[in-house]
Amino acid sequence: MSYGPKPWQQAHWDWRAAGNFVFGGAGSGLLVFTALSGARGTTATLLTLGALALVGLGLLCVWLEIGRPTRALHVFFNPRTSWMSREAFVATLLFPAGLAAAAGLAPFAWLSALLALAFVYCQARILKAARGIPAWREPLVVPLIVTTGLAEGGGLFLLANPLHGAANQALIALFGALLAARWLAWLAYRRNLVAAAAPRALAALDRAGGTLQTFGTWLALALAAPAGIGLVGGAGAALLAALAGLMAAGSGAWLKYTLVTRAAFNQGFALARLPVRGARP
């Protein structure tokens, strides 16, 4: 794609960069839900290790995306101004705290949850710092990415509930509230993009947003509500919550993948005056 006044799609961040946001956000949300559940023993260990594996997989994706992987440590050089550096520093604290929580040290479960919140916030600010891409620099991308990561993590927690049984009505209600908050954040974010983003970027986002609305919000809420308010119990409630979690996690991942790759159109050049040889300014 040649450069010029019309918006062009950036080609530097591909599925590997998107993987950092997808897996890292979902893993962070899963750590938060694991801490809130109060799970102990083997259940807490497996959930925590699974969440850390997701965060690690996201970091691996972004490491593979770097043009010169041997210089990956350079990401730590500029924490004063770079949100990517801050994300890396949070990650170096998150993994030891998470491993301590997985080993059964209960206070570290809450510490890892707080660090997970910081991690997903750093991810959101990384996108907002990209000034040249309207779909990323919109300030409301921050609450959208944070709520999406938490909703994805809650979805994965409920998806695994038939195996661990640690979910309760309060956590399912929190999951539903996050779905609603994510949808409201999406609506506000999308409304603010109308005048700034390229038509092709908006079209890609609308397709992902339609999936988010139909499957990740309304259908997920319809499935989770009976279990959340106690109308269904036992294995039936676990199955409904698991299906709701799957839809919420899948639609959130698709939205973030679309945002990082298919909707990442630059704003193009805006030249109010063009130089003309021989003409006086």
Secondary structure, 3 states (H helix, E strand, C coil): CCCCCCCCECCCCCHHHHHHHHHHHHHHHHHHHHHHHCCCHHHHHHHHHHHHHHHHHHHHHHHHHCCCHHHHHHHHHCCCCCHHHHHHHHHHHHHHHHHHHHCCCCHHHHHHHHHHHHHHHHHHHHHHCCCCCHHHHCCCHHHHHHHHHHHHHHHHHHHCHHHHCCCCHHHHHHHHHHHHHHHHHHHHHHHHCCCCCCHHHHHHHHHHHHHHHHHHHHHHHHHHHHHHCCCCCHHHHHHHHHHHHHHHHHHHHHHHHHHHHHCCECCCCCCCCCCCCCCCC
